Amino acid sequence: GSQPCKMGGDGGTHCVDRTIIVKQQAAPDRKVTDPAELQRLRWCTCACSANTLKKPIVFCDKGYIYNKQDILEQLVSKSLHSKFKHIRGMRDLHPLNIKLNPHRDDGVGAAEIATTGWFICPISGLTTSGFYAFCALRTCGHVFSERSLKEVNLSTCAECSTPFTPNDVVYLNANTEQAKINLERMEVYRASEPAVPEKKKKKRKAEGAAGAAGKKPAAEAAARKSVGGAEFSNDKVTVGTALAAKTGVKAHSKAMANPVYASIFTNKEEEAKRLKESTFMCRSTTNIRC
């Protein structure tokens, strides 16, 4: 059986019952996190860096809000978390035009500001306290509470009169149900995006191939030059390629058939070889008889 607690020499109690010690070690953490508090924290910090929000602020199609500088740095350094892999570049980020809580700079305590929220809806006056859903318009970036958009039933922005559709409404700091709606609207929005021109696709493909193969040696680049439709190299000469492409006539074949014209483009190696094989007569020739 378990032994009773014995007194220690200092007047305290000394527990020797193992069952009590095990229960105490296995006791779960009773710290309770307030969901509203977590939501308020998301409204105050950048989603990718956890830094305090400061202008300029942007948001993505999934409803996360970022400091533009922080998200740009992570995109450039390619250190963005896999959670944000839906962001392909700056084209997937939209500027956020959000109204600050007017009591934020009125000397109100930090605890009260944290409770009431940093931002406010310009129509209803609701704040981002964690109890109300807020939406941003993808077309202009202005932010309103979900309640205001449903009650007023607008088709244009109340701040700038920019027209929008239901697919342009993005839930900010969305919960699980709202995140599914954001995902569906993002897919519809991206499906309606204009296709990338074929020239840009070829350019990107060529840049990727060049990056994989590496840069050409400088000596090879210097050895080949293109001047006036003719391409020159140490090993090969092609004349009139540009003219042939326009007229459809093999101008280079006709031009090179003329030995005088072809001799203009003879390189140094061929010229040295020709001079070496040539025979000249001089005064020291012994075959000449006077």
C-alpha positions, 0 to 999 in steps of 0.5 A: 500500500501507499505510505503516508506523508511524513514530516520533514526536518524543516517542518514541511511535508515530504510526499513519498506516495508515487501515485501522487507524483505520477498524477502531478507529472501527467496533469495536462496544461490547463492554460486556456487560449482565447480564440478572440485574442488569437484573432486580434493578434493576427490583425496586428502582425504580418502573417509571414514574418510575425512583425507588427503591421505597418504600411504599406500592407498587402493581402493575398487571395487566401486572406492573409495580410502582410507587410509589403516589405517583409513578403517582398524580401521573402519572395526574393530570397525564396524563403517563403514558408510552404503555407504561402506557396499559393503566392506566385509573385507580386501579382498575387498580392493586393494593396490593403486600404484599411481604416485605422481605429481613431482611438488608437492615437488618442492616448488610450491604453495598449490593453484597451486598444488590443481589446477593441482592435486596431482597425475599424469598418468605415460603414458600421464602426465595428472593429477588428476585435476578433468577434466580427468577420472582415472582408477586403475587395480585390478590386480596390483593397478597401476593407469592410465588415461582413455584416456591412456588406450583407446589410447594405448589399452594394455592387460598388465600393462605398469608399471609392465607387469601384465596381466589384462582384461577389468573387472579388470579396476576400475574407481576411484572417479567415476561419476554416469555413471562410478559408474554403470560400476564399479558395473557391473564389481564388480558383475562379479569379485565376481561371479568368486571368488573361493567358500569358503571351506566347512570347513571354512563355518562350522567353521564360523557357529560354531563360530557364534553359540558359540558366541550366546550361550555363553561360557561353564562354566569352571567347566563343561570344567574341569569336562570332559577330553579326554585321549587316545580315552576315555572320562571321566566325573564325571557322565559317562565313555566311554572307547575306543571310538576312537578305535571303530570309527577306527575298527568298533568294540564296544570295550568299551562294551567288555572292560567294561564287564570285572569287573577287567578292569572296576574297574580301571575307577571307580570314587571316589563317587562309590568307597566311596559307595562301601567301606561304604556298605562293612562289616569287622570283627574286634576284638570287635565283640560280636558274637564270643565265645571263 
